Amino acid sequence: MSFQRAAANITPDNWIHSGVLVLNASYEALTEIGAERAVVLLVSGAAESIANREPHFPVRSKHLEIALPETIRLLRYVHLEHRVFVHDESRATLAGVLRRDRNRCGYCAGWARTVDHIRPRSRGGPNTWGNLIAACAPCNSRKADRTPEEAGMRLLWEPKAPNDIEKKQRRIWKSLSAATTPGTGGIRT
C-alpha cells in the first residue's frame, strides 16, 4: 500500500490516501496506515494525535473538526512478539517454501510437492528464500542440475522471503476492533 508523504499534495479529494505513522502506547513505531483509519482511531478514543500535518489540514464532519494527523499513538499498549526479520538470504525450509508459493510450481504453475534450488546445490546454491522455489516433479527433473537459463526454463515469479507483517497487522486491527463497544465508539475498559 502506498501513501502520500508530501503535505503539499494533500487536497480535500485525496487526504484520505495520505499516510499516518502509528506508534504503540510506548511510543515505538508500529506501522503506517491510511488517514481514514487514523481518523477513526482518533474519534473512537483508541489513539491520540502526536503530530499534525503541516500546513494545517482540517478533517471535518457535520459535528466535528480535527487536524489531519501525521503521527498518532495508541492509548492501549499492543503487545508484539519478538520480531525475527526474515530476508531473502535467510535459511528456508521445504514446508516454508511450499507454503509461501502455495504449492504452485515456479516454472509451470502446476501442483508442486518438491522444492528446487534455482542455483543448484552442486554449484554452491544455498537453502535460502531467494534461491528456493516450489517445483512440480516433472519440472524439477527437467531442470536437474542446471540453472533455469541453461535448462531453457523461465521462473514465473521471483522468490522472496515471506512477509508476515501484514498478517500481524490484521491481527492488531482485529484485536482493536474487538475492544470497542458497539454503538458507543469507545474502548471497553
N, C-alpha and C positions, 0 to 999 in steps of 0.2 A: 504494500500500500504506500503510495507516495503522497506526501503532504506538502503544501506550500510553506516556505520558511520566510520569505521576504514580506515584511509588513506593507511595503508599498503596493504589493499586488492584491491586497485584500479589499474587496468591494462587497456591497450588500448581496451580490449574486453569488460570490464564491467563498465567503468567510467560512462556511461550513466545511470546506475542504482543507482548511489550514490545520497544521499540526500543533498539538499541545503536549508538552512534556509532563509525564505523571511521576510524582515522587511518592514513595511509601511514607507512612507516618514518621519514620525515622529519617526522612529526607534523602533516602537512597533512590536513585533513578530506577524506575521500573521499565517504562516503555514510552512510546509516543502514540497518541490517539488523535482521532479527529475532533475538531472543535465542537461538533454537535454532541458527542458523547461527553466531552469535558463539561459543557454547559449543563447537561443532565445531572452529572455528578455534583456540580456546584449547587444547583437548585434543589436537589434532593437532600442536601446536607451531608453527603458522603465525602466531600472534599472541600478544600478551601483554596482560594486563589493565592498564589505566592508572588507571581509577577504577571502583570497585564501587558498586552500588546502596546507597543509604542509605534506610531502615534495611537492615541486612544481610539478604540473602535467599539461602539456600544452595540450590544445584542439586546433587542427589545421584543417584548411580548405585550399583550394588552395591559397587564398589571405589573410588569417587572422590567427593569433595565439593569443589565450588568455589563461590565467591561469584558471584552474578549480576552481570555487568559492566554498567557504564553506558557506558564508553568502552574500546575496545581499539585496539591498534596492531599493524599488520602488521610482521613481523620482516624480511621481504624487501620492498625498495622496488618499487612498482608504477609503471612509467613511464606517465604520461598525456600525450598530445599536448596542445598548447596548446588550451584550450577557447575557442571562439568562441560567445558567448552570442547565441542567436537568439531574438527575441521577435516578437510579433505585428506590430510596426511595422517589422521588418527587411524589406529587399527580398527578393522571392521570384522564382523562375524558373518558366517554364511546366513544365519537366520536374520540378522540385521539387514543385510543387503537384499535378501528376498523380500523382506517387509518393506524396505524403502522403495524398491522397484515394483511392488505389488505383484510379485510373481510373474512379471512380464519380461520376456526376453528383450534385451537391449539391442538385438540385431534384427529380429523379425516380429517382435511384439507378441509372439506366441506364449503359451504357458511355460514357465520356467521352474525347474526344480534344482538346478545347479547354478554355480557362480563361476564366471570366467575372469581370469586375470587379463586385463587389456594389454599390459606389457607382461609377457609370460614370466612366470617364476624362474624359469631356466635362464632368463636374461636379467635377473635381479628385480623383477616386478614384486612390489611389496603387497601385503594383505591390508591395504588401506581403502578408505571410502572412495577415493579418487581413482583407484586402479581396479576396483572390482565392480562387476555388473552382472545382473541376473542373466542367465542364458538357458535356452532350451537345450536338450541333449544333442539334437542334430546340429545346431549352430555351434555349440561348444566343440563337438567333434570336428566339424568342418574347419573351424579356426585353428584348432590343435595348438601347436607350439609356435604360433606366428602372431604378429601384430595384426590388428584389423586391416590395415593398409596392405600388408603382404598377402593376406587371405582374400583380398578383394571384398571385404565386408565393411559396412558403414554402421556406426553407432547411431541409434535413433535419438539419444539424449546424452548429455554429458553427465557422468556420475558425480554426485556431490554428497557431502556429509549431510545427514538428515538435520532438519531444523525443527526442534521441538518447542521453540519459544512461543510460536503461535498456539500450540496445544496448551501450554501452561497459561497463556494469556486468556484463552477461552475459559479455563478453569477458574481464574481470578474473577472474571466478569460474572460467571455463574454464581460464584460464592457471594459476590457483592449484591447481585440481584436477589438472591435468596434471603439476604439480610435486610432487605427493605420490606416494610409493611405495606401491603396493597392498600391503595386508597389514601394513604397519608403522605406518601412520598418521602417518608423519613426512615431512618435506620432504627431497627428494633434494638432495644438495649436489654 
